[in-house]
Amino acid sequence: MHTILLCGGSGQRLWPLSGSIRSKMFLPLLPAPGGGTESMIGRVCRQLSQAGLDESLLLVAHQQQVALTQRYTGSNHPVIGEPCKRGTFTAAAFGALHLLAAGKAQPEDIICIAPGDMYADDDFFRQFHQFEAILADSEAELLLLGTKPSSPSEQYGYIVPAQEDAGGYAPVLSFAEKPDKVKALELMRENALWNCGVFAVRLGFLLEHLERLGLPVDFAALTAQYPGLPVRSFDKEVAERSTKAVVVRHEGEWSDLGSWDTLTARLPSQVIGAGGLWGECGDSYLINELEVPLHVIGVSGIVAIAGPEGILIADKNNANMIKEILAEKERRQDGR
């Protein structure tokens, strides 16, 4: 099996530390096993290596992020750069056709597509070894990895499974993409799982899908067409259209750490950088990349984040609004 790690991301939810070039997976904030800190992408690559999945690993990044990706993964794995960001489906196809053109993969091989921006326990990655056998046993065209929701989150997609088979997988009944809290609670009552964004397919199946879309199955030809391609997500283009998909349940820890609320819960300290928290500042966090000190006095439940792109002071539960604010700013700048 070949693993393609997608290393994109818009860099909006963890602004001002993340941006269009340095997305959240490149933030060296997570505690490392031997002390110090590591980035999300560095952690994922380390865990894939520990699970024995690094020999067939390929990283796909935007061409402007190739150097960053190599930096935070120690240049230990091959990295290829997309000409433009065109969504997870196009990035997955780009990686798969590269493997095919290089003679490293054949149509009958299994391709596992996974995001580089996730936080999971070691067992999560060890489950990848089951994918080939489950695809063969289930005769499914697509396998997904899901995990039990810990809350009715509006930030994740959901997978509704049928009853689990004795083989450790269940047929997929339906999908729901980032529902509101009322719908999320309903989905949880149906034993729905969070969609972890991990997919396994036969390479030949992906090639057939490209042909149905009228896209080339040649790496050089796809690369040449890249600027004119629409943005396509793997979920919408493949998963939601599949009639023979199965889901494997992960019982342990998983998150995409896509908000300041979830990321701060994993930080080694409440204060990182120049400045400090003073007085009653329960559950507040300060991260400062600037040389100018930042001080918070007597305010609880906030994030105070300072970086070269700006400063964010927000209630932890409402910090995700920054994505909407940045999107609105971009629309105004584009005159839309």
C-alpha positions as a Markdown table, in Angstrom:
| # | Residue | x | y | z |
|---|---|---|---|---|
| 1 | Met | 0.0 | 0.0 | 0.0 |
| 2 | His | 1.1 | 3.5 | -0.8 |
| 3 | Thr | 0.3 | 6.5 | 1.5 |
| 4 | Ile | -0.2 | 9.9 | 0.0 |
| 5 | Leu | -0.1 | 12.7 | 2.6 |
| 6 | Leu | -1.9 | 15.9 | 1.6 |
| 7 | Cys | -0.2 | 18.9 | 2.9 |
| 8 | Gly | -2.4 | 21.8 | 1.9 |
| 9 | Gly | -4.7 | 24.0 | 3.9 |
| 10 | Ser | -5.8 | 27.7 | 3.6 |
| 11 | Gly | -4.3 | 28.7 | 6.9 |
| 12 | Gln | -7.3 | 30.8 | 8.1 |
| 13 | Arg | -8.6 | 29.1 | 11.3 |
| 14 | Leu | -5.3 | 29.5 | 13.3 |
| 15 | Trp | -4.6 | 33.0 | 12.1 |
| 16 | Pro | -2.4 | 35.0 | 12.8 |
| 17 | Leu | 0.2 | 32.2 | 13.2 |
| 18 | Ser | -1.0 | 30.4 | 10.1 |
| 19 | Gly | -1.5 | 31.9 | 6.7 |
| 20 | Ser | -1.7 | 31.0 | 3.0 |
| 21 | Ile | 1.9 | 29.7 | 3.0 |
| 22 | Arg | 2.5 | 28.5 | 6.6 |
| 23 | Ser | -0.7 | 26.5 | 7.3 |
| 24 | Lys | -1.4 | 25.0 | 10.7 |
| 25 | Met | 0.5 | 21.8 | 10.1 |
| 26 | Phe | 3.8 | 23.8 | 10.1 |
| 27 | Leu | 3.4 | 25.4 | 13.5 |
| 28 | Pro | 6.0 | 23.9 | 15.9 |
| 29 | Leu | 3.8 | 24.0 | 19.0 |
| 30 | Leu | 3.1 | 20.4 | 19.9 |
| 31 | Pro | 5.1 | 18.6 | 22.7 |
| 32 | Ala | 7.6 | 16.2 | 21.2 |
| 33 | Pro | 8.4 | 12.8 | 22.8 |
| 34 | Gly | 12.0 | 13.6 | 23.7 |
| 35 | Gly | 11.2 | 17.1 | 24.9 |
| 36 | Gly | 10.9 | 20.4 | 23.0 |
| 37 | Thr | 8.2 | 20.8 | 20.4 |
| 38 | Glu | 7.2 | 19.5 | 16.9 |
| 39 | Ser | 4.9 | 20.5 | 14.1 |
| 40 | Met | 1.7 | 18.6 | 13.2 |
| 41 | Ile | 3.2 | 17.4 | 9.9 |
| 42 | Gly | 6.4 | 16.3 | 11.7 |
| 43 | Arg | 4.3 | 14.4 | 14.3 |
| 44 | Val | 2.3 | 12.6 | 11.6 |
| 45 | Cys | 5.4 | 11.6 | 9.6 |
| 46 | Arg | 7.0 | 10.4 | 12.8 |
| 47 | Gln | 4.0 | 8.2 | 13.6 |
| 48 | Leu | 3.8 | 6.9 | 10.1 |
| 49 | Ser | 7.4 | 5.9 | 10.3 |
| 50 | Gln | 6.9 | 4.2 | 13.7 |
| 51 | Ala | 4.0 | 2.3 | 12.2 |
| 52 | Gly | 6.2 | 1.1 | 9.3 |
| 53 | Leu | 4.4 | 3.1 | 6.7 |
| 54 | Asp | 7.2 | 5.5 | 5.7 |
| 55 | Glu | 8.8 | 3.5 | 2.9 |
| 56 | Ser | 5.9 | 4.0 | 0.6 |
| 57 | Leu | 5.0 | 7.6 | 1.7 |
| 58 | Leu | 4.6 | 10.5 | -0.7 |
| 59 | Leu | 3.8 | 14.1 | 0.4 |
| 60 | Val | 1.8 | 16.4 | -1.8 |
| 61 | Ala | 2.1 | 20.1 | -1.1 |
| 62 | His | 1.5 | 23.4 | -3.0 |
| 63 | Gln | 4.7 | 24.3 | -4.9 |
| 64 | Gln | 5.2 | 27.3 | -2.5 |
| 65 | Gln | 5.1 | 25.0 | 0.5 |
| 66 | Val | 7.5 | 22.3 | -0.7 |
| 67 | Ala | 10.5 | 23.8 | 1.2 |
| 68 | Leu | 8.4 | 24.2 | 4.4 |
| 69 | Thr | 7.2 | 20.6 | 4.1 |
| 70 | Gln | 10.8 | 19.4 | 3.7 |
| 71 | Arg | 12.0 | 21.5 | 6.6 |
| 72 | Tyr | 9.4 | 20.2 | 9.1 |
| 73 | Thr | 9.7 | 16.5 | 8.0 |
| 74 | Gly | 13.5 | 16.5 | 8.0 |
| 75 | Ser | 13.6 | 15.9 | 4.2 |
| 76 | Asn | 13.1 | 12.3 | 5.0 |
| 77 | His | 10.3 | 11.7 | 2.5 |
| 78 | Pro | 9.7 | 12.6 | -1.2 |
| 79 | Val | 7.7 | 15.8 | -1.6 |
| 80 | Ile | 6.0 | 17.0 | -4.9 |
| 81 | Gly | 4.5 | 20.4 | -5.4 |
| 82 | Glu | 1.1 | 21.1 | -7.0 |
| 83 | Pro | 1.2 | 24.1 | -9.5 |
| 84 | Cys | -2.0 | 25.4 | -7.8 |
| 85 | Lys | -4.4 | 24.5 | -5.0 |
| 86 | Arg | -7.3 | 22.6 | -6.6 |
| 87 | Gly | -8.8 | 20.6 | -3.7 |
| 88 | Thr | -8.2 | 17.2 | -2.1 |
| 89 | Phe | -9.4 | 15.1 | -5.0 |
| 90 | Thr | -7.1 | 16.8 | -7.5 |
| 91 | Ala | -4.1 | 16.7 | -5.1 |
| 92 | Ala | -4.8 | 12.9 | -4.5 |
| 93 | Ala | -4.9 | 12.3 | -8.3 |
| 94 | Phe | -1.7 | 14.4 | -8.7 |
| 95 | Gly | 0.1 | 12.2 | -6.2 |
| 96 | Ala | -1.3 | 8.9 | -7.6 |
| 97 | Leu | -0.4 | 9.7 | -11.1 |
| 98 | His | 3.1 | 10.7 | -10.0 |
| 99 | Leu | 3.6 | 7.3 | -8.4 |
| 100 | Leu | 2.2 | 5.6 | -11.6 |
| 101 | Ala | 4.5 | 7.7 | -13.9 |
| 102 | Ala | 7.6 | 6.9 | -11.7 |
| 103 | Gly | 6.8 | 3.2 | -11.9 |
| 104 | Lys | 6.4 | 3.0 | -8.1 |
| 105 | Ala | 2.7 | 2.0 | -8.2 |
| 106 | Gln | 0.5 | -0.2 | -10.5 |
| 107 | Pro | -3.2 | 0.1 | -11.1 |
| 108 | Glu | -3.9 | -2.9 | -8.8 |
| 109 | Asp | -2.1 | -1.3 | -5.9 |
| 110 | Ile | -3.9 | 0.2 | -2.9 |
| 111 | Ile | -3.5 | 4.0 | -2.4 |
| 112 | Cys | -4.2 | 5.5 | 1.1 |
| 113 | Ile | -4.9 | 9.2 | 1.0 |
| 114 | Ala | -4.6 | 11.1 | 4.4 |
| 115 | Pro | -4.4 | 14.7 | 5.6 |
| 116 | Gly | -1.1 | 16.0 | 7.0 |
| 117 | Asp | -3.0 | 18.2 | 9.5 |
| 118 | Met | -4.4 | 15.8 | 12.1 |
| 119 | Tyr | -3.6 | 14.8 | 15.7 |
| 120 | Ala | -4.2 | 11.1 | 16.5 |
| 121 | Asp | -2.8 | 8.4 | 18.7 |
| 122 | Asp | -0.3 | 5.8 | 17.4 |
| 123 | Asp | -3.0 | 3.1 | 17.0 |
| 124 | Phe | -4.8 | 5.3 | 14.4 |
| 125 | Phe | -1.9 | 4.9 | 12.0 |
| 126 | Arg | -1.3 | 1.2 | 12.9 |
| 127 | Gln | -4.9 | 0.6 | 11.6 |
| 128 | Phe | -3.7 | 1.5 | 8.1 |
| 129 | His | -2.2 | -2.0 | 7.8 |
| 130 | Gln | -5.7 | -3.4 | 7.8 |
| 131 | Phe | -6.9 | -1.5 | 4.8 |
| 132 | Glu | -5.8 | -3.9 | 2.0 |
| 133 | Ala | -7.3 | -6.9 | 3.7 |
| 134 | Ile | -10.6 | -5.1 | 4.4 |
| 135 | Leu | -11.0 | -3.8 | 0.9 |
| 136 | Ala | -10.4 | -7.4 | -0.4 |
| 137 | Asp | -12.8 | -9.0 | 2.1 |
| 138 | Ser | -15.6 | -6.4 | 1.7 |
| 139 | Glu | -15.2 | -6.0 | -2.1 |
| 140 | Ala | -15.7 | -2.3 | -1.5 |
| 141 | Glu | -14.3 | 0.3 | -3.9 |
| 142 | Leu | -13.6 | 2.8 | -1.1 |
| 143 | Leu | -12.6 | 2.5 | 2.5 |
| 144 | Leu | -12.9 | 5.4 | 5.0 |
| 145 | Leu | -11.6 | 5.8 | 8.6 |
| 146 | Gly | -14.0 | 7.3 | 11.1 |
| 147 | Thr | -14.0 | 8.0 | 14.9 |
| 148 | Lys | -16.7 | 8.4 | 17.5 |
| 149 | Pro | -17.7 | 12.1 | 18.0 |
| 150 | Ser | -16.9 | 13.5 | 21.4 |
| 151 | Ser | -19.4 | 16.4 | 20.9 |
| 152 | Pro | -21.9 | 17.6 | 18.3 |
| 153 | Ser | -19.2 | 19.5 | 16.4 |
| 154 | Glu | -20.1 | 21.7 | 13.4 |
| 155 | Gln | -16.5 | 21.6 | 12.2 |
| 156 | Tyr | -16.4 | 18.0 | 10.9 |
| 157 | Gly | -18.1 | 15.8 | 8.3 |
| 158 | Tyr | -20.0 | 12.7 | 9.5 |
| 159 | Ile | -20.3 | 9.2 | 8.2 |
| 160 | Val | -23.4 | 7.2 | 9.0 |
| 161 | Pro | -22.5 | 3.4 | 9.1 |
| 162 | Ala | -24.7 | 0.3 | 8.9 |
| 163 | Gln | -24.2 | -2.4 | 11.5 |
| 164 | Glu | -20.5 | -3.3 | 11.8 |
| 165 | Asp | -19.4 | -6.5 | 10.2 |
| 166 | Ala | -17.4 | -9.2 | 12.1 |
| 167 | Gly | -14.4 | -8.1 | 9.9 |
| 168 | Gly | -14.1 | -4.8 | 11.7 |
| 169 | Tyr | -15.8 | -2.6 | 9.2 |
| 170 | Ala | -19.3 | -1.4 | 8.3 |
| 171 | Pro | -21.0 | -0.4 | 5.0 |
| 172 | Val | -21.5 | 3.4 | 4.7 |
| 173 | Leu | -25.2 | 4.5 | 4.5 |
| 174 | Ser | -24.7 | 8.2 | 4.1 |
| 175 | Phe | -22.6 | 11.3 | 4.6 |
| 176 | Ala | -23.3 | 14.7 | 6.2 |
| 177 | Glu | -20.9 | 17.6 | 5.6 |
| 178 | Lys | -20.4 | 19.9 | 8.6 |
| 179 | Pro | -24.0 | 19.9 | 9.9 |
| 180 | Asp | -25.4 | 22.4 | 12.5 |
| 181 | Lys | -25.5 | 21.3 | 16.1 |
| 182 | Val | -29.2 | 20.1 | 15.9 |
| 183 | Lys | -28.4 | 17.8 | 13.0 |
| 184 | Ala | -25.1 | 16.7 | 14.5 |
| 185 | Leu | -26.9 | 15.5 | 17.7 |
| 186 | Glu | -29.3 | 13.6 | 15.5 |
| 187 | Leu | -26.4 | 12.0 | 13.6 |
| 188 | Met | -24.7 | 11.1 | 16.9 |
| 189 | Arg | -27.9 | 9.2 | 17.9 |
| 190 | Glu | -27.6 | 7.3 | 14.6 |
| 191 | Asn | -24.0 | 6.3 | 15.7 |
| 192 | Ala | -22.5 | 8.4 | 13.1 |
| 193 | Leu | -18.7 | 8.9 | 13.0 |
| 194 | Trp | -16.5 | 11.9 | 12.4 |
| 195 | Asn | -14.9 | 11.6 | 9.0 |
| 196 | Cys | -11.1 | 11.6 | 9.6 |
| 197 | Gly | -10.4 | 12.4 | 5.9 |
| 198 | Val | -8.5 | 9.1 | 5.4 |
| 199 | Phe | -9.5 | 7.1 | 2.3 |
| 200 | Ala | -8.1 | 3.9 | 0.7 |
| 201 | Val | -8.8 | 2.9 | -2.9 |
| 202 | Arg | -7.4 | 0.8 | -5.6 |
| 203 | Leu | -5.3 | 3.0 | -7.9 |
| 204 | Gly | -7.2 | 1.6 | -10.9 |
| 205 | Phe | -10.5 | 2.9 | -9.4 |
| 206 | Leu | -9.0 | 6.4 | -9.1 |
| 207 | Leu | -7.9 | 6.2 | -12.8 |
| 208 | Glu | -11.4 | 5.1 | -13.9 |
| 209 | His | -12.8 | 8.1 | -12.0 |
| 210 | Leu | -10.4 | 10.5 | -13.7 |
| 211 | Glu | -11.5 | 9.1 | -17.1 |
| 212 | Arg | -15.2 | 9.5 | -16.3 |
| 213 | Leu | -14.4 | 13.2 | -15.5 |
| 214 | Gly | -12.6 | 13.6 | -18.8 |
| 215 | Leu | -9.3 | 14.2 | -17.1 |
| 216 | Pro | -6.0 | 12.7 | -18.2 |
| 217 | Val | -4.5 | 9.7 | -16.5 |
| 218 | Asp | -1.0 | 10.9 | -17.4 |
| 219 | Phe | 0.9 | 12.9 | -14.8 |
| 220 | Ala | 2.5 | 15.4 | -17.2 |
| 221 | Ala | -0.9 | 16.0 | -19.0 |
| 222 | Leu | -2.7 | 16.5 | -15.7 |
| 223 | Thr | 0.0 | 18.9 | -14.5 |
| 224 | Ala | -0.3 | 21.0 | -17.7 |
| 225 | Gln | -4.1 | 21.3 | -17.2 |
| 226 | Tyr | -3.8 | 22.2 | -13.5 |
| 227 | Pro | -4.4 | 26.0 | -13.7 |
| 228 | Gly | -7.7 | 25.5 | -15.5 |
| 229 | Leu | -9.1 | 22.8 | -13.3 |
| 230 | Pro | -11.9 | 23.4 | -10.8 |
| 231 | Val | -11.5 | 22.9 | -7.1 |
| 232 | Arg | -12.7 | 19.4 | -6.2 |
| 233 | Ser | -12.9 | 17.7 | -2.8 |
| 234 | Phe | -12.3 | 13.9 | -2.5 |
| 235 | Asp | -15.4 | 13.7 | -0.2 |
| 236 | Lys | -17.8 | 15.2 | -2.7 |
| 237 | Glu | -16.2 | 13.8 | -5.8 |
| 238 | Val | -15.6 | 10.2 | -4.7 |
| 239 | Ala | -16.9 | 9.3 | -1.2 |
| 240 | Glu | -20.4 | 10.8 | -1.5 |
| 241 | Arg | -20.9 | 9.2 | -5.0 |
| 242 | Ser | -19.7 | 5.8 | -4.0 |
| 243 | Thr | -22.2 | 3.0 | -3.8 |
| 244 | Lys | -19.7 | 0.5 | -2.3 |
| 245 | Ala | -17.9 | 2.2 | 0.6 |
| 246 | Val | -17.1 | 0.8 | 4.0 |
| 247 | Val | -15.9 | 2.6 | 7.1 |
| 248 | Val | -13.4 | 1.4 | 9.8 |
| 249 | Arg | -14.0 | 2.7 | 13.3 |
| 250 | His | -11.1 | 4.2 | 15.3 |
| 251 | Glu | -11.7 | 4.0 | 19.0 |
| 252 | Gly | -8.9 | 6.2 | 20.2 |
| 253 | Glu | -7.9 | 9.8 | 19.8 |
| 254 | Trp | -8.3 | 12.0 | 16.7 |
| 255 | Ser | -8.7 | 15.7 | 16.0 |
| 256 | Asp | -7.7 | 18.0 | 13.2 |
| 257 | Leu | -6.8 | 20.7 | 15.8 |
| 258 | Gly | -8.5 | 23.1 | 13.5 |
| 259 | Ser | -9.4 | 25.7 | 16.2 |
| 260 | Trp | -7.6 | 27.6 | 18.9 |
| 261 | Asp | -9.8 | 25.8 | 21.4 |
| 262 | Thr | -8.7 | 22.4 | 20.4 |
| 263 | Leu | -5.0 | 23.3 | 19.7 |
| 264 | Thr | -4.5 | 25.0 | 23.1 |
| 265 | Ala | -5.6 | 21.9 | 24.9 |
| 266 | Arg | -2.5 | 20.2 | 23.4 |
| 267 | Leu | 0.1 | 22.9 | 24.1 |
| 268 | Pro | 2.9 | 22.2 | 26.6 |
| 269 | Ser | 2.4 | 25.6 | 28.3 |
| 270 | Gln | -0.2 | 28.3 | 28.7 |
| 271 | Val | 2.5 | 30.9 | 27.7 |
| 272 | Ile | 4.7 | 30.5 | 24.7 |
| 273 | Gly | 6.9 | 33.5 | 23.7 |
| 274 | Ala | 7.4 | 37.0 | 25.3 |
| 275 | Gly | 4.9 | 38.2 | 27.8 |
| 276 | Gly | 2.8 | 36.5 | 30.5 |
| 277 | Leu | -0.6 | 35.8 | 32.1 |
| 278 | Trp | -1.2 | 37.6 | 35.4 |
| 279 | Gly | -3.9 | 37.4 | 38.0 |
| 280 | Glu | -7.0 | 35.3 | 37.4 |
| 281 | Cys | -6.4 | 34.0 | 33.9 |
| 282 | Gly | -7.9 | 30.5 | 34.1 |
| 283 | Asp | -8.0 | 28.6 | 30.8 |
| 284 | Ser | -6.3 | 31.4 | 28.9 |
| 285 | Tyr | -3.4 | 30.9 | 26.5 |
| 286 | Leu | -0.8 | 33.3 | 25.1 |
| 287 | Ile | 1.4 | 32.6 | 22.1 |
| 288 | Asn | 3.6 | 35.4 | 20.9 |
| 289 | Glu | 6.0 | 35.2 | 18.0 |
| 290 | Leu | 6.9 | 38.8 | 18.2 |
| 291 | Glu | 9.8 | 40.3 | 20.1 |
| 292 | Val | 7.5 | 42.8 | 21.8 |
| 293 | Pro | 6.0 | 41.3 | 25.0 |
| 294 | Leu | 2.3 | 40.6 | 25.3 |
| 295 | His | 0.7 | 40.7 | 28.7 |
| 296 | Val | -2.8 | 39.5 | 29.7 |
| 297 | Ile | -4.1 | 40.5 | 33.1 |
| 298 | Gly | -7.1 | 39.1 | 34.9 |
| 299 | Val | -8.9 | 37.7 | 31.8 |
| 300 | Ser | -10.0 | 34.0 | 31.7 |
| 301 | Gly | -11.0 | 31.8 | 28.8 |
| 302 | Ile | -9.3 | 33.7 | 26.0 |
| 303 | Val | -6.5 | 33.2 | 23.4 |
| 304 | Ala | -4.0 | 36.0 | 22.9 |
| 305 | Ile | -2.0 | 35.3 | 19.7 |
| 306 | Ala | 0.5 | 37.6 | 18.1 |
| 307 | Gly | 2.5 | 37.0 | 14.9 |
| 308 | Pro | 3.9 | 38.8 | 11.9 |
| 309 | Glu | 0.5 | 38.8 | 10.2 |
| 310 | Gly | -1.4 | 40.4 | 13.1 |
| 311 | Ile | -2.8 | 40.0 | 16.7 |
| 312 | Leu | -5.8 | 38.0 | 17.8 |
| 313 | Ile | -7.6 | 38.4 | 21.1 |
| 314 | Ala | -10.6 | 36.2 | 21.4 |
| 315 | Asp | -12.8 | 34.1 | 23.6 |
| 316 | Lys | -11.7 | 30.6 | 23.0 |
| 317 | Asn | -15.2 | 29.4 | 22.1 |
| 318 | Asn | -15.6 | 32.2 | 19.5 |
| 319 | Ala | -12.1 | 32.3 | 18.0 |
| 320 | Asn | -13.2 | 30.4 | 14.9 |
| 321 | Met | -15.0 | 33.5 | 13.7 |
| 322 | Ile | -11.6 | 34.7 | 12.5 |
| 323 | Lys | -12.1 | 32.5 | 9.4 |
| 324 | Glu | -15.3 | 34.3 | 8.5 |
| 325 | Ile | -13.7 | 37.7 | 9.1 |
| 326 | Leu | -10.7 | 36.9 | 6.9 |
| 327 | Ala | -13.0 | 35.5 | 4.2 |
| 328 | Glu | -15.1 | 38.7 | 4.2 |
| 329 | Lys | -11.9 | 40.8 | 4.0 |
| 330 | Glu | -10.8 | 38.8 | 1.0 |
| 331 | Arg | -14.2 | 39.3 | -0.7 |
| 332 | Arg | -14.0 | 43.1 | -0.1 |
| 333 | Gln | -10.5 | 43.2 | -1.5 |
| 334 | Asp | -11.5 | 41.3 | -4.6 |
| 335 | Gly | -14.5 | 43.7 | -5.1 |
| 336 | Arg | -17.0 | 40.9 | -4.7 |
